[in-house]
Amino acid sequence: MSQVHKVPRNFFAVIIGRVLFLCLGVWGFQPRVHAETLKAHYGMTLMGLSIGSAYANGFVEPRSYRIDIGMRTTGLANLVNSAKGVASASGGMSSNGPSPANYANTTSNSEETRTIRMSLSSNAVRSVEIRPEPWDLPARVPLGESARRRIVDPVSALIMPVPPSQELLGPAACERTISVFDGITRFDISLSYSGAQNVEAKGYAGPVVVCAARYTPVAGHRPDSASTRYMSENQDIHVWLAPMPETHVLLPIHIDIGTAAGELAIDAAEFTLGQRR
């Protein structure tokens, strides 16, 4: 029987969810710009079979943001490992993008429940609380102080601000590397422009930009992990970003990831934007 590699949980937290994740951000806010809200629901499928769902709710204001996300497995996935998680992030906005202040994440499966709380300032970690700590910490790549600076948390990691001088649905939406720290592991997500598509979901129908994504572990991971190695070599990851025109921001509306078990897809059934005054 061929081995089925597990996709690292921290990866979803950043690429989605990770819609899982979703967060909002913006460059060059002007006082006249209205704050925007997001309400999104996602279905998760593997080889076309439903395996779970996820949601994202939040807002972004000229100088602040907050996003709450959640996911859970359902159906056939629960026969292998029932999993669920919730996460939230809040912070301020600057000309350089999001500057998170607080991050919290609780995940659980059939074996354990783990909670991570992190406070940050100026894109650097001030404190981290992990309960319980991973049992295999001695086997992981050590985390230096540099791994805790110039980073965002996994929820804020999907903030996709575009400079006002650049086309919102052009190559500038993708050309970036996001440095992420989730309290345990430090990794990079590199995006590159791959084209455009049209989508239709409740609340949004229109063009989106498509980015190819690469996952690069930096520290805090196990160098002997087969799943981490598989994902770092995976060249079949794409993120589709939908625009928030009022704040010149893009958010994930679709994600597809090639895995050893088939294509994992995270697709928005609802993607509703509103104004928050």
Stockholm file with secondary structure:
# STOCKHOLM 1.0

chainA/1-277         MSQVHKVPRNFFAVIIGRVLFLCLGVWGFQPRVHAETLKAHYGMTLMGLSIGSAYANGFVEPRSYRIDIGMRTTGLANLVNSAKGVASASGGMSSNGPSPANYANTTSNSEETRTIRMSLSSNAVRSVEIRPEPWDLPARVPLGESARRRIVDPVSALIMPVPPSQELLGPAACERTISVFDGITRFDISLSYSGAQNVEAKGYAGPVVVCAARYTPVAGHRPDSASTRYMSENQDIHVWLAPMPETHVLLPIHIDIGTAAGELAIDAAEFTLGQRR
#=GR chainA/1-277 SS CCCCCCCCHHHHHHHSBTTBCCCCCCSSCCTTSCEEEEEEEEEEEETTEEEEEEEEEEEECSSEEEEEEEEEECTTHHHHHCCEEEEEEEEEEETTEEEEEEEEEEEECSSCEEEEEEEEETTEEEEEEEESCCTTGGGSCCCCGGGGBSCBCTTGGGCEECCTTSCTTSGGGTCEEEEEECSSCEEEEEEEEEEEEEEEEBTEEEEEEEEEEEEEEEESSCTTCHHHHHHHTCCCEEEEEEEETTTTEEEEEEEEEEETTEEEEEEEEEEEEEEEC
#=GC SS_cons         CCCCCCCCHHHHHHHSBTTBCCCCCCSSCCTTSCEEEEEEEEEEEETTEEEEEEEEEEEECSSEEEEEEEEEECTTHHHHHCCEEEEEEEEEEETTEEEEEEEEEEEECSSCEEEEEEEEETTEEEEEEEESCCTTGGGSCCCCGGGGBSCBCTTGGGCEECCTTSCTTSGGGTCEEEEEECSSCEEEEEEEEEEEEEEEEBTEEEEEEEEEEEEEEEESSCTTCHHHHHHHTCCCEEEEEEEETTTTEEEEEEEEEEETTEEEEEEEEEEEEEEEC
//
